[in-house]
Amino acid sequence: MNLLPIKKIILASFAFALTHWKKVAEISILPLLLILPLLSILPEIFEAIDKIFIAGLSDSQDILIPDNFLLYMLLFLYAHLSLSINMYRLVVLGEQSVSRLSLVLKPRQVLSFIGLTLFVGVLTGLPLLLTNLVWLYLIAYFLIIPITLNFVNIAIEKPMQYKWNLGFPTQSNLFFLQVLFPMLIGLVASLITSSIGLPSAVDWFIKGVVFYWSLVNLALCYQLISKSEAGQVQK
């Protein structure tokens, strides 16, 4: 049985973001401020990456790492983590569960979220790193996609669940909604902006919208799956 109708969830995700835009904006202010330092040195970061991967520079002494790069990166990661958790809480628990001061998180939440992120990253990135085959990356992501529902469990302070018993149609749709659809939108946005000469800011804006949509989307999928599991337990 398919618990995740794609069209309805896509529309519901956008509808939720539009109807709760004030609260979304409120909880985004502080995280966005935290990422500004990293954004300010992006040109220097891209220049260093270009030297390492494109120019094939062998002398590491000629690679200039921007000042305070590590600090700015940590601020960015914390902002990403905080915004993700608060968006999940907003969808599942409602507006009363978050505020503009919700940037401060519990240490256990932070560690659990980072641990799960690293776990998913290793399981999906290792096949790609070893073989350079994108299809292996996608297969690995498909196999572990149910585990990503635990990001919502962490946000709402529930125990993590390692067995979800999703049917193949449900797991396939979750994979499409969380991986394939955002990738396709990002790719199309990049192609359009580059082909017609739009500023790169347009591409970044579209990807930002997709990021917010993905957070809402995962939380809505979590709700539908959790309700179905609760109904099965009652029966």
C-alpha positions as CSV (number, residue, x, y, z in Angstrom):
1,M,0.0,0.0,0.0
2,N,1.3,3.5,-0.9
3,L,1.1,5.8,2.0
4,L,2.7,8.8,0.2
5,P,0.8,10.1,-2.8
6,I,3.4,12.2,-4.6
7,K,1.2,15.0,-6.1
8,K,-0.7,15.6,-2.9
9,I,2.4,15.7,-0.7
10,I,4.2,18.1,-3.1
11,L,1.1,20.5,-3.1
12,A,0.6,20.1,0.7
13,S,4.3,21.0,1.3
14,F,4.0,24.2,-0.6
15,A,0.6,25.0,0.9
16,F,2.0,24.5,4.4
17,A,5.0,26.8,3.7
18,L,2.7,29.5,2.3
19,T,0.2,29.4,5.1
20,H,2.9,29.5,7.8
21,W,5.3,31.8,6.1
22,K,5.4,34.3,9.0
23,K,6.6,31.6,11.4
24,V,9.0,30.1,8.9
25,A,10.5,33.6,8.4
26,E,10.7,34.1,12.2
27,I,12.6,30.9,12.9
28,S,14.9,31.6,9.8
29,I,16.2,35.0,10.9
30,L,19.0,33.9,13.3
31,P,20.1,30.9,11.2
32,L,20.4,33.1,8.2
33,L,22.5,35.6,10.2
34,L,24.8,32.8,11.2
35,I,25.5,31.7,7.6
36,L,26.3,35.3,6.4
37,P,30.0,35.0,7.5
38,L,30.5,31.9,5.3
39,L,28.7,33.5,2.4
40,S,31.0,36.4,2.6
41,I,34.1,34.2,1.9
42,L,32.5,31.9,-0.8
43,P,34.5,33.4,-3.6
44,E,37.7,32.6,-1.8
45,I,36.5,29.1,-1.0
46,F,35.6,28.5,-4.7
47,E,39.0,29.8,-5.7
48,A,40.7,27.3,-3.4
49,I,38.5,24.4,-4.7
50,D,39.3,25.4,-8.2
51,K,43.0,25.2,-7.5
52,I,42.8,21.8,-5.8
53,F,40.4,19.9,-8.2
54,I,40.6,21.7,-11.5
55,A,44.0,23.2,-11.8
56,G,45.6,20.1,-10.2
57,L,47.8,22.2,-8.0
58,S,50.3,19.9,-6.2
59,D,51.9,22.5,-3.9
60,S,49.5,22.9,-1.0
61,Q,51.4,25.9,0.2
62,D,50.0,27.9,-2.6
63,I,46.4,27.2,-1.5
64,L,45.1,30.0,0.7
65,I,42.5,29.0,3.2
66,P,40.2,31.9,4.1
67,D,40.6,33.3,7.6
68,N,38.2,31.9,10.2
69,F,37.0,29.3,7.6
70,L,36.6,26.6,10.3
71,L,34.6,28.9,12.6
72,Y,32.3,30.1,9.8
73,M,31.8,26.5,8.6
74,L,30.8,25.5,12.2
75,L,28.3,28.4,12.4
76,F,26.9,27.4,9.0
77,L,26.4,23.8,10.1
78,Y,24.8,24.8,13.4
79,A,22.5,27.1,11.5
80,H,21.5,24.3,9.1
81,L,20.9,21.9,12.0
82,S,18.9,24.4,14.0
83,L,16.7,25.4,11.1
84,S,16.1,21.8,10.1
85,I,15.0,20.8,13.6
86,N,12.8,23.8,14.1
87,M,11.1,23.3,10.7
88,Y,10.4,19.7,11.6
89,R,8.9,20.7,14.9
90,L,6.8,23.4,13.2
91,V,5.2,20.9,10.9
92,V,4.7,18.1,13.4
93,L,4.1,19.9,16.7
94,G,2.7,23.3,15.5
95,E,3.7,26.9,15.8
96,Q,3.7,26.9,19.6
97,S,6.7,24.5,19.6
98,V,9.1,27.0,18.0
99,S,10.1,30.6,18.3
100,R,12.8,33.0,17.0
101,L,14.9,32.0,20.0
102,S,14.7,28.3,19.2
103,L,18.2,28.5,17.9
104,V,19.5,27.1,21.1
105,L,19.2,23.4,21.0
106,K,19.7,20.6,23.5
107,P,23.1,19.0,23.3
108,R,21.6,15.5,22.9
109,Q,19.6,16.8,19.9
110,V,22.7,18.3,18.3
111,L,24.8,15.2,18.8
112,S,22.1,12.8,17.6
113,F,21.4,15.0,14.5
114,I,25.1,15.2,13.6
115,G,25.6,11.5,14.2
116,L,22.7,10.6,11.9
117,T,23.9,13.0,9.3
118,L,27.3,11.4,9.3
119,F,25.8,7.9,9.2
120,V,23.7,8.7,6.2
121,G,26.6,10.6,4.5
122,V,29.0,7.7,4.9
123,L,26.5,5.0,3.7
124,T,25.6,7.0,0.6
125,G,28.8,8.7,-0.1
126,L,31.2,5.8,0.3
127,P,30.0,3.9,-2.8
128,L,30.2,7.0,-4.9
129,L,33.7,7.8,-3.5
130,L,35.0,4.3,-4.2
131,T,33.4,3.7,-7.6
132,N,32.5,7.2,-8.9
133,L,29.2,5.7,-10.1
134,V,26.2,7.9,-9.4
135,W,23.7,5.0,-9.7
136,L,25.4,3.2,-6.8
137,Y,24.9,6.4,-4.7
138,L,21.2,6.4,-5.6
139,I,20.8,2.7,-4.8
140,A,22.4,3.2,-1.4
141,Y,20.2,6.2,-0.7
142,F,17.1,4.3,-1.7
143,L,18.0,1.5,0.7
144,I,18.5,3.7,3.7
145,I,15.9,6.4,3.0
146,P,13.6,5.2,5.8
147,I,16.3,5.9,8.3
148,T,16.2,9.6,7.4
149,L,12.7,9.8,9.0
150,N,14.7,9.7,12.3
151,F,15.7,13.3,11.7
152,V,12.1,14.2,12.6
153,N,12.2,11.9,15.6
154,I,15.3,13.7,16.9
155,A,13.6,17.1,16.3
156,I,10.5,16.2,18.3
157,E,12.5,14.3,20.9
158,K,11.3,10.8,20.3
159,P,13.4,7.7,20.3
160,M,15.0,6.8,17.0
161,Q,13.4,4.0,15.1
162,Y,15.6,1.7,12.9
163,K,12.8,-0.5,11.4
164,W,10.0,1.3,9.5
165,N,8.4,-1.6,7.6
166,L,7.7,0.6,4.5
167,G,6.2,-1.1,1.5
168,F,8.1,-0.8,-1.8
169,P,5.7,1.9,-3.2
170,T,5.9,4.0,-0.1
171,Q,9.7,3.7,0.1
172,S,10.0,4.5,-3.6
173,N,7.9,7.6,-3.3
174,L,9.8,8.8,-0.2
175,F,13.0,8.4,-2.2
176,F,11.6,10.4,-5.1
177,L,10.3,13.2,-2.8
178,Q,13.4,13.5,-0.8
179,V,16.2,12.7,-3.3
180,L,15.2,12.6,-6.9
181,F,12.7,15.5,-7.0
182,P,15.0,18.1,-5.3
183,M,18.0,16.9,-7.4
184,L,15.9,17.4,-10.6
185,I,14.7,20.8,-9.6
186,G,18.2,21.9,-8.7
187,L,19.6,20.7,-12.0
188,V,16.9,22.3,-14.0
189,A,17.3,25.6,-12.1
190,S,21.1,25.6,-12.8
191,L,20.6,24.8,-16.5
192,I,18.0,27.5,-16.9
193,T,19.9,30.2,-15.1
194,S,23.1,29.5,-16.9
195,S,21.6,29.2,-20.3
196,I,19.7,32.5,-20.3
197,G,22.3,34.4,-18.3
198,L,20.4,34.9,-15.0
199,P,22.4,35.9,-11.9
200,S,23.7,33.0,-9.8
201,A,21.6,34.5,-7.0
202,V,18.5,33.2,-8.8
203,D,19.8,29.7,-8.8
204,W,20.7,29.9,-5.1
205,F,17.3,31.3,-4.3
206,I,15.5,28.4,-6.0
207,K,17.7,25.9,-4.2
208,G,16.9,27.6,-1.0
209,V,13.2,27.2,-1.6
210,V,13.7,23.5,-2.5
211,F,15.7,23.1,0.8
212,Y,12.7,24.5,2.8
213,W,10.3,22.5,0.8
214,S,12.3,19.3,1.5
215,L,12.2,19.9,5.2
216,V,8.4,20.3,5.2
217,N,8.1,17.4,2.9
218,L,10.0,15.0,5.1
219,A,7.9,16.0,8.2
220,L,4.7,15.5,6.3
221,C,5.8,12.1,5.1
222,Y,6.8,11.2,8.7
223,Q,3.3,12.2,9.9
224,L,1.5,10.0,7.3
225,I,3.8,7.0,8.0
226,S,3.5,7.4,11.8
227,K,-0.3,7.6,11.6
228,S,-0.4,4.5,9.5
229,E,1.8,2.6,11.9
230,A,-0.3,3.8,14.9
231,G,-3.4,2.5,13.1
232,Q,-1.9,-0.9,12.5
233,V,-0.9,-1.2,16.2
234,Q,-4.5,-0.4,17.3
235,K,-5.9,-3.1,15.0
